[in-house]
Amino acid sequence: MKIDDALALIREIPDHPKPGIRFQDITPLLADAEAFSTVIKRFADFAHKGVIVAGIEARGFIFASALAYATESALVPIRKAGKLPFSVISQSYGLEYGSDTLELHTDAIAPGSNVLLIDEVLATGGTICAAIELIQRSSASVVHVLTLLEIADLSGRTLINQRFPGTQITSLVAT
């Protein structure tokens, strides 16, 4: 399957979870084994030996865990507040429709590590910026940000580039 055919399975749900939001539903892509495999193989093009794969809760976990498995890389979860059982560092951020907090175990990433950060969507950039901040506070470096899709009108890429100049960002599709 070609990557464009896999990405064409993503469907837009207008006004979810509230009016004005254009929710990008990835479940049809996930339900198609060949499409899901195609996406993971494309993401693997950006994974280098020794990189740690970090996934942002919740849908970023799906792609990060599959990529970590496929590339025999370590997996680090970046979770919503209150979900991790050990000592954490926290970072709050704004969303397209509210605010939230991400957390990372204090011992999840060794200082000096290179991290490939994955989330399913790049919208306003707040979630990804919070995750980059957590990784940097762990004395590690984000070598690449990968997303399945990007909502370009929300200017998340611009925010990330302003706050973290030089960060490589790849989105497989932009809407």
ABEGO torsion letter per residue (X at the ends): XBAAAAAAABBBBBGOABBGBBBBBAAAAAABAAAAAAAAAAAAAABBBGBBBBBBOAAAAAAAAAAAAAAGBBBBBBBBBGABABBBBBBBBBBAAEBBBBBBBAAABBBGBBBBBBBABBBAGAAAAAAAAAAAAAGBBBABBBBABBBAAAGAAAAAAAABBGBBBBBABBX
